[in-house]
Amino acid sequence: MKNVFKTLLLLGSLATFMFGCTGNDGALGPAGANGTNGANGTNGKDGNANVAYTDWKTIDWTGGFFQPANKLSATLLVKSTDEPLFTRDAMDKAVIYSYFKINELAYDNANAEYKLVERIVPSGNGGYAYFKRPGSTKNQGDDFSILTVNTGNPGVNFFKPYINFQTSIYDANGNQVADPRFAGKLAEDYREYAKAVTYRHVIIYGGSKAARIGKPVDMNDYNAVKAFYKIPN
């Protein structure tokens, strides 16, 4: 997996260079079932916070597509994503957390191969995930590539995530070169790869904003967030 670690470092630098800002920090945790688009709300377990949250939503990636001339990466942007929960009141008085449900790479000792395992990551952590390289028929390390999914700062009624795909490999001399398995792939192909990514927002009201930043629960633990604020899935 030596090349995977090189790739992680490359993608982190590329995403930082291209976009410069990320979403709010969030939480790791187990996967939940996909829901229909919409919003729900509940009172927090501590009796003080009001919590609004979306269902798990798919992302409409029918936006911009970018691939540099060196073909080492590819990026999808959304065309427009309206988010009714991101009201002016939410922007001014609440704390917003966004989470992505994506796939990580895990080694299956029983079968001596890798497999994709669903997990939930906070948007602020960059959301490293994996997907199968086109045409790959095995499940070894080089049969998978890395993507990052993240978002810029949210605005009123506005949420705009992006996803970046690593489309390179390392040759025998350790040089990064374009992976021929991605040759000729179009935006539509990358949109298919991206369909596995879903997201949810959690918006916490109640008390002063400074007090809420103290966080009565570890927002980096999605399981804990889900239990504490009584959020389904």
N, C-alpha and C positions, 0 to 999 in steps of 0.2 A: 504493500500500500504506500510505498515511498512516493510514488507519483501523485497519489491522492492528497498527501500533505502539501506537496508543492502546489497543487491545484487550488487548495483551500487558501493558501497565502496569496496566490495570484488573484483569485476572485474577490477576496476581501479588499485588495488594493484597487482593483478595477471598479468595483461598486462604489468605493469611497471617492475615487476620482471622478466618476461620471455623475454621481447624484449628490454627494456631499452631505446629505442629511437622511436620517432614518426616522421611523415612527416611534411611538412611545414604547417603553420597556414593558415586557410581558412575562409569560410564564411557560415553563416546560410542563408536560403532563401527558396523560394517555389520550388516545383518540376517542372522539365521540361520533355519533351517527350524524350523517348529513341531514340538514333540515331545509325547509323552504325559506325563501327570502322573507325577512320580516323582522319585527322587534318585539321584545317582551320586557317586563320590568318586575321587580320584587323589592321588598324591604330587606335590608341587610340584617344578618344575624345579630349584629351588635345593637340593633334597634335605632341607630342614628343615621346610617347611610341609606339612601335610596339608590338602587342599582338598575340600570337599563342595559339590555344586551340584545344583540342580534342573534338570529339563528346562524348555523354554519352556512355560509354562502359560497357559491361558485363565483369566479371572477371572469368578467367579460374582457377577454384579451384582444378585442378587435380594435386595437389602437396602433401606435407606431411600432415599427420593426427596424432594428439597427444591427448591422453586422459590419465590423471593420474590414478593410481590404485584406488584412492578414488572416482572416477567417478563424481567429483563435477563440472567438466568443460570439454570442448573439444575444440581443436584448429585446424583450417585448414590453410595451407600455399599454395601459388601458386607454381607451378613447375618452371615456367619461364615466365616472362612478359616483352617482348621487348617494348620499347617506343621510336619511332623514333624522337619525339620532344625533347627528353632529349639528345641533342647533347653536345659535349664538349663546344661549344660556349654558349649554354644555361646554362650549369653548371657554367661557368666562368663569364658570362656577364648578365644573366637574373635572375629574381626572379620567383620561381615556386610555384604555389598554387595548391593543389589537393583537390577535393571535393567529398564526397560520398552522393549518394541519397539512403536513408534508410527509415525505418518506425519508428515513435514514437507512444507511447501509449496515447490515448486521451479518456476522459470520455464522453460518449454520454448520456446527461441528459434525453433526450426524451425517450430513451429505457432502462435507468438505467443499462448500461453495457459499457465495454470498446471497442475501435476499433483502428485499425492501420491506421495512417495518414502519408502519404509520406512527407518527409522533406529533406533538403540538409544541410549537416554539413561539416565543414572543417576537413581534415584528422588530423590536429594537435590537435584537441580537443577530440580525442578518439572515436568519432562516436558511442555513445550509441544508441542502437536500440532495437526493440522488435520483437519477432516472436511467433507463436502459439506453445504451447507445444504439442507433439504428442499425439493423442487420445483425446484431449480436445474438448468438444462439446459445451461449454458455452463460455461466453466472460467476465468473471470476472477477477480480478487481478491475481489470481493464475493460470489462464489458459494461461498466457503469460510468457515468459522468456526473458532474456536480452542477447544481443550479443554486442560485440565491434568490430569495424572494423577500422584498422589503417595501417600505413605503416612505414617502416624504411626510413632512408634518401635515396633519389633517387641517382642513379649513371648514368654514360653515357649509354644511350640506355637501361636503367634498371629501373623497378618499381616493387616492391615486397610487395604487401599488405598481411595482415593476418587478420583472423577473429576468435574471441574467443566466445564460447557459454557457458552460465551458465546452468548447468544441475543438479542443486541442489534445494532443498527446505528446509524450516525450520520446524522442528517437533514441537509438542505441548510445548516442553520445551525450544524452541528457539535455538535448536542445528541444525547446518547445516548438512544435510544428502543428499545422492544421491536420485534424483527423480526417482522412479521406472518407470515413463513414458518414460524415455530414455534408459531403460535397453535393451541391445541387438542391439541398433542402431549402424550402421556402418558409415564409412566415406562417403559413397554414400548418406546416409540419410542427413547428415549435409550439403553436397554439394547442396542438394535440398533446404534446409532452406536458404542457402546463395544466391540463385539465385535472390532474390529480390534486392540485393545490386548492384548498378552501380556506375561508377566514371567518373570524368572529370578532366583534367589538364588545367590550365591557366598559360601561360608563358609570362612574361612581360619584354620586352627589352626597351632600350632607355635611354640615359643619364648615369650617374654613378650609380653603384649599391647602393651606400649609399643614393643617392638622391631618388631612387625608393623605398627604405625602408621607406621613409617619407610618401608614399602612398597618392595620391590625392583623393582616395576614400576608404571608410572603407571596407577592405577585409574580415571583419567578417560579412558582409551583402551581401550575394550572389545576391540578387535582385539589389543592388546598383552596384556591380561589373558588372553584366550582362548589365545593362543600360549604365554605363559609358564607357565600352569598346565595346559596340555594339555587344555583344555575343548573338546569338540566343538561345532560350530555356533556 
